[in-house]
């Protein structure tokens, strides 16, 4: 029993130390720009091992050097309540849960009707806010487990407590993926439009924003009808967006 209690105590202390590490790292981000994220380092390893080279584009730009059109487009596309919520948008999570449950039910019905047919993967809707996406990219792996999701929420709340909305959006836009080895708004603007991120117009900003859920896919499908239609939708919503 004493040995078990010691292991439990060590586990609790380890978890506490991990949370303290996250808090200190995030507090430092208030004044120091993060050089890389866990997700970026994972992609560096994947690309370099698969291609035996590292085609990589990334340049940090302060919030004042990023187009307001891009900020509005990303918020409109990814997290329309960004300036209102405290990091977790419960309504969006509930809607995502319902969509995923319905999709899973449809998949099960199709499997029953056609038991010998190849099963199609169920498309999972995330419902994550910009802050949650940043939390995951900064520190966590891409695995989908309850433990990882709980840790993501803890980091999300810490980001919101220690950083301003403006800073959260600035870090997010400088580290989010926009294609194979293309990270951050400046790299994306140069890669797709051959211009600085500060000069992106509404249409260009909307196109980039729409790519975010599947950037490597849309990089290869740049002329897809969906991309154009969705960009028009985001452009029409941008006027109602308030940026921090």
C-alpha positions in Angstrom: 0.0 0.0 0.0 2.8 2.4 0.8 4.5 1.7 -2.5 1.2 2.4 -4.3 0.8 5.7 -2.5 4.3 6.7 -3.4 3.6 6.0 -7.1 0.4 8.0 -6.9 2.2 10.9 -5.2 5.0 10.8 -7.9 2.4 10.7 -10.6 0.6 13.7 -9.1 3.8 15.6 -8.7 4.8 14.8 -12.3 1.4 16.1 -13.6 1.8 19.2 -11.5 5.3 19.8 -12.9 4.0 19.4 -16.4 1.3 22.0 -15.9 3.8 24.4 -14.3 6.0 23.9 -17.4 3.1 24.8 -19.7 2.2 27.9 -17.5 5.8 29.2 -17.6 6.2 28.6 -21.4 2.9 30.4 -22.1 3.8 33.3 -19.7 7.0 33.7 -21.6 5.1 33.9 -24.9 3.6 37.2 -23.7 7.0 38.8 -24.5 9.0 36.3 -26.5 7.8 35.0 -29.9 7.8 31.1 -29.9 10.3 29.8 -32.4 8.5 26.5 -33.2 5.7 24.3 -32.2 5.4 20.6 -31.5 3.4 20.2 -34.7 6.0 22.0 -36.7 8.8 19.8 -35.3 6.7 16.7 -36.2 6.3 17.9 -39.7 10.0 18.7 -40.1 10.8 15.1 -39.1 8.1 13.7 -41.4 9.1 15.8 -44.5 12.9 15.3 -44.0 12.6 11.5 -43.6 10.2 11.1 -46.5 11.8 13.5 -48.9 15.4 13.5 -47.6 15.3 17.3 -47.8 13.4 20.1 -46.1 11.4 22.5 -48.3 10.4 24.9 -45.5 8.9 28.5 -45.6 8.2 30.4 -42.4 8.8 34.1 -41.4 7.5 35.7 -38.3 5.4 38.9 -38.8 4.1 41.1 -36.0 0.3 41.6 -35.8 0.7 45.1 -37.4 2.4 43.4 -40.4 -0.5 41.1 -41.0 -3.5 42.1 -43.1 -6.6 42.9 -41.2 -8.5 41.1 -44.0 -6.6 37.9 -43.2 -7.4 38.3 -39.5 -11.1 38.8 -40.3 -11.2 35.9 -42.8 -9.6 33.4 -40.4 -11.9 34.3 -37.6 -14.9 34.2 -39.8 -13.9 30.8 -41.1 -12.4 29.1 -38.1 -13.9 30.7 -35.0 -16.6 33.4 -35.4 -16.9 33.8 -31.6 -13.2 34.3 -31.0 -13.4 37.6 -29.3 -16.4 36.6 -27.1 -15.5 33.2 -25.7 -12.9 32.3 -23.0 -11.1 29.8 -25.2 -13.7 27.0 -25.4 -16.9 27.6 -27.4 -19.3 25.1 -25.8 -22.0 25.7 -28.4 -19.6 24.8 -31.2 -18.5 21.7 -29.4 -22.1 20.6 -28.8 -22.9 21.1 -32.5 -19.8 19.1 -33.6 -20.7 16.3 -31.2 -24.2 16.1 -32.7 -22.8 16.1 -36.3 -20.3 13.4 -35.5 -23.0 11.3 -33.8 -25.3 11.6 -36.8 -22.4 10.8 -39.2 -21.5 7.7 -37.2 -25.1 6.6 -37.1 -25.4 6.9 -40.9 -22.2 5.0 -41.4 -23.5 2.2 -39.2 -26.8 2.1 -41.1 -24.9 1.8 -44.4 -22.8 -0.9 -43.0 -25.9 -2.9 -42.0 -27.5 -2.5 -45.5 -24.3 -3.3 -47.3 -22.2 -5.6 -45.0 -19.8 -6.6 -47.8 -19.0 -3.0 -49.0 -15.8 -1.3 -48.0 -16.5 1.0 -45.1 -15.9 4.7 -45.7 -14.1 6.7 -43.0 -16.4 8.9 -41.0 -15.6 12.6 -41.4 -15.0 14.0 -37.9 -16.0 17.6 -37.2 -13.7 19.2 -34.6 -15.5 22.3 -33.3 -12.2 23.6 -31.8 -11.6 27.3 -31.3 -8.6 29.2 -32.6 -7.2 29.0 -29.0 -7.7 25.3 -28.8 -6.0 24.8 -32.2 -3.1 26.9 -31.0 -2.9 24.9 -27.7 -2.7 21.6 -29.6 -0.2 22.8 -32.2 2.1 24.4 -29.6 2.4 21.4 -27.2 0.5 18.3 -28.1 0.4 15.4 -30.4 -2.4 14.7 -33.0 -3.8 11.7 -31.2 -7.5 11.7 -30.3 -7.9 10.6 -26.7 -9.8 11.9 -23.7 -6.5 12.6 -21.8 -5.1 14.6 -24.7 -8.3 16.5 -25.0 -8.4 17.3 -21.3 -4.8 18.6 -21.5 -5.7 20.7 -24.5 -8.5 22.3 -22.6 -6.1 23.1 -19.7 -3.6 24.7 -22.0 -6.4 26.6 -23.8 -7.6 28.1 -20.5 -4.0 29.0 -19.6 -3.4 30.7 -22.9 -6.6 32.8 -22.5 -5.6 33.7 -18.9 -2.1 34.8 -19.6 -2.2 36.2 -23.2 -4.4 38.7 -24.9 -6.7 37.8 -27.8 -4.5 39.8 -30.0 -1.4 37.9 -29.0 -3.1 34.5 -29.3 -4.2 35.4 -32.9 -0.7 36.7 -33.7 1.0 33.5 -32.6 -1.6 31.4 -34.3 -1.3 33.1 -37.7 2.5 32.9 -37.6 2.6 29.1 -36.9 -0.5 27.6 -38.5 0.1 25.2 -41.4 -0.8 26.4 -45.0 0.7 23.7 -47.1 3.5 21.2 -47.3 6.3 22.9 -45.3 4.4 26.3 -45.5 3.8 27.7 -42.0 2.6 31.1 -41.0 0.7 33.9 -42.9 3.8 35.5 -44.5 5.0 32.2 -46.0 1.5 31.5 -47.2 1.0 34.9 -48.8 4.4 34.6 -50.6 3.7 31.0 -51.6 0.3 31.4 -53.1 0.1 35.1 -54.1 3.7 36.3 -54.3 3.1 39.2 -52.0 3.6 40.1 -48.3 0.9 39.1 -45.8 0.3 42.8 -45.0 -1.0 43.3 -48.6 -3.5 40.5 -48.8 -7.0 41.7 -50.0 -10.3 40.2 -48.9 -10.5 37.6 -51.6 -7.0 36.4 -51.1 -7.4 36.3 -47.3 -10.6 34.3 -47.6 -8.9 31.8 -49.9 -6.2 31.2 -47.4 -8.7 31.0 -44.5 -10.7 28.3 -46.2 -7.6 26.2 -46.7 -6.9 25.9 -43.0 -8.8 22.7 -42.1 -7.0 20.7 -44.9 -4.1 22.9 -46.1 -2.0 20.1 -47.8 -5.1 18.9 -49.6 -6.2 22.3 -50.9 -2.6 23.1 -51.9 -3.0 20.4 -54.5 -6.7 21.4 -55.3 -6.2 25.1 -55.5 -8.9 25.5 -58.3 -11.5 23.3 -56.6 -15.1 24.5 -56.8 -15.6 24.1 -53.1 -12.6 26.4 -52.4 -14.1 29.1 -54.5 -17.6 28.8 -53.2 -16.5 28.7 -49.6 -14.2 31.7 -50.1 -17.2 33.7 -51.4 -19.1 32.8 -48.3 -16.3 33.8 -46.0 -15.8 37.1 -47.9 -19.5 38.0 -47.3 -19.1 37.3 -43.5 -15.9 39.3 -43.0 -17.7 42.6 -42.6 -19.4 41.4 -39.4 -16.1 40.2 -37.8 -14.5 42.2 -35.0 -10.8 41.6 -34.6 -8.9 42.0 -31.3 
